[in-house]
Structure formats: C-alpha cells, structure tokens
Amino acid sequence: MTSCFQLLAGVLAVTFTVALANRHPINDFCVADKKSPVLVDGFVCKDPKLVEDNDFFSSGLHIPGNTSNQLGSKATPANILQIPGLNTLGISLVRIDYAPYGVNAPHTHRATEIFTVLKGILEVGFVSSNPGNRLYTKVLRKGDVFVFPIGTIHYQRNLWRRPAVAMAALNSQDPGVTSIENALFKAKPNFPSEMLATAFQTDNNVITNIQSKF
Ligand SMILES: *[C@@H]1O[C@H](CO)[C@@H](O)[C@H](O)[C@H]1NC(C)=O
C-alpha cells in the first residue's frame, strides 16, 4: 500500500510541477529533452548545462508554404516541435500561406490565436458556442489583427486573386489543430454515417459520399 501511495504521490508531484510550470515558470526555461523516455504533459527538462543558443531558435518562416493542395493553404509552424526552448512556456507561432481564393477551412485548437495579415486580403471568422452560434467575421488587410478565442471554430479565406500571407501567435507550445471536415468525415474508424445524416438533416448516401472522399 505504501509503495502504491508513494507512486501516486510521485505522479501527482510530476503532474502539479508541469501544470504549475505552464503558468508561473519556476526556472528561466525548461528546454525539452526529446530523448527522455519519461512521458509528461509536455517534455521533461534538458540539463540546463547542456542548453544551447539553438534550443531557442528556428528559421525559415520567410519561406512561402506550398499551397498546392485541396484547400489552397499551408501552415508553417514554429512550435515545440521546431523550438525545444518553448517547452512549458505556452506560446508558439505559425505562418499561413493562401493561394488565390484559398481557404484555411473551419478548425479549432487548444489555444487562443492572435492573427495578423502580412500580405493580401483575408476574410476571417469564428463562431460562438451553442445556443447563440453567432459568427464574428471581418475582412482583414495588411497590418490588421483579429483574435480567435480558444475552443471556437474559426476559418480564414483569401478573397483575392493573389497569394496572401498571415502570421499568428497561439498561447500553447503545441496548439494542435482539429479540422472539422477531418474530424467528422476522416475519423478512423468512421463516425456512424446514419448519425451524421441525422445531425446534418440529410440522407445517409450524402454522408457516405463525403466520407469516401476522405
Ligand atoms: C507543392 O506540392 C505539390 C503537391 O504535393 C507538388 O506536386 C509540388 O511539387 C510542390 N511544389 C514545390 C515547389 O515543392
């Protein structure tokens, strides 16, 4: 029983340490040790004596992403996967490129996003939760800023016949992305098509047709 209790206490200690580190860091940094076999929420800290300048660095955000895809947009991140020094700091950056009339389809993250246009004209929007489901939307030009609150489903759309570029910061070291169309139609195993047909007030074959495209 004692060992069981100690194990639980240890697990709680690690959990609390990581959770607290995310809000009020107890060190200047906790650079991710990606080789550690210990799994925590985030990464364990690399020995501070081994921390290097490059742990806080990444490059290439000036390079346009390849937008030759179904949606006509491409996100290029600078998050914990590129910058180990972001571990526990709860922040990251992303560049988004848009082909002419390209879209960054409705999606959500585990982070609030503050978004600015560097080039082009983008329509952006997010929708509030039930039961209001109000769509808050703006047309943004170079230098304009818009906020997508954490948890809301949001999108961007290039309204112009030239490429557009945006940059955004998110308050997560690894904000992730859940695309609505992927979540609903590409899930493995599939969501039951009859359930989606009921939800979307359509026929089962409409749903299975969409699922087959993913
Ligand atoms: C962009 O992506 C498309 C589709 O995957 C590919 O065919 C093309 O070679 C890529 N272009 C560049 C410049 O990488």
Ligand as a Chemical Component Dictionary entry (heavy atoms), coordinates in Angstrom:
data_LIG
# 
_chem_comp.id                   LIG 
_chem_comp.type                 NON-POLYMER 
_chem_comp.pdbx_formal_charge   0 
_chem_comp.three_letter_code    LIG 
# 
loop_
_chem_comp_atom.comp_id 
_chem_comp_atom.atom_id 
_chem_comp_atom.alt_atom_id 
_chem_comp_atom.type_symbol 
_chem_comp_atom.charge 
_chem_comp_atom.model_Cartn_x 
_chem_comp_atom.model_Cartn_y 
_chem_comp_atom.model_Cartn_z 
_chem_comp_atom.pdbx_ordinal 
LIG C1 C1 C 0 3.890 21.521 -53.997 1  
LIG O1 O1 O 0 3.047 20.433 -53.720 2  
LIG C2 C2 C 0 2.609 19.745 -54.874 3  
LIG C3 C3 C 0 1.567 18.732 -54.447 4  
LIG O2 O2 O 0 2.027 17.933 -53.375 5  
LIG C4 C4 C 0 3.814 19.120 -55.564 6  
LIG O3 O3 O 0 3.391 18.454 -56.707 7  
LIG C5 C5 C 0 4.793 20.229 -55.934 8  
LIG O4 O4 O 0 5.965 19.670 -56.467 9  
LIG C6 C6 C 0 5.156 21.057 -54.717 10 
LIG N1 N1 N 0 5.932 22.203 -55.127 11 
LIG C7 C7 C 0 7.090 22.533 -54.550 12 
LIG C8 C8 C 0 7.753 23.761 -55.088 13 
LIG O5 O5 O 0 7.580 21.881 -53.641 14 
# 
loop_
_chem_comp_bond.comp_id 
_chem_comp_bond.atom_id_1 
_chem_comp_bond.atom_id_2 
_chem_comp_bond.value_order 
_chem_comp_bond.pdbx_ordinal 
LIG C1 O1 SING 1  
LIG C1 C6 SING 2  
LIG O1 C2 SING 3  
LIG C2 C3 SING 4  
LIG C2 C4 SING 5  
LIG C3 O2 SING 6  
LIG C4 O3 SING 7  
LIG C4 C5 SING 8  
LIG C5 O4 SING 9  
LIG C5 C6 SING 10 
LIG C6 N1 SING 11 
LIG N1 C7 SING 12 
LIG C7 C8 SING 13 
LIG C7 O5 DOUB 14 
# 
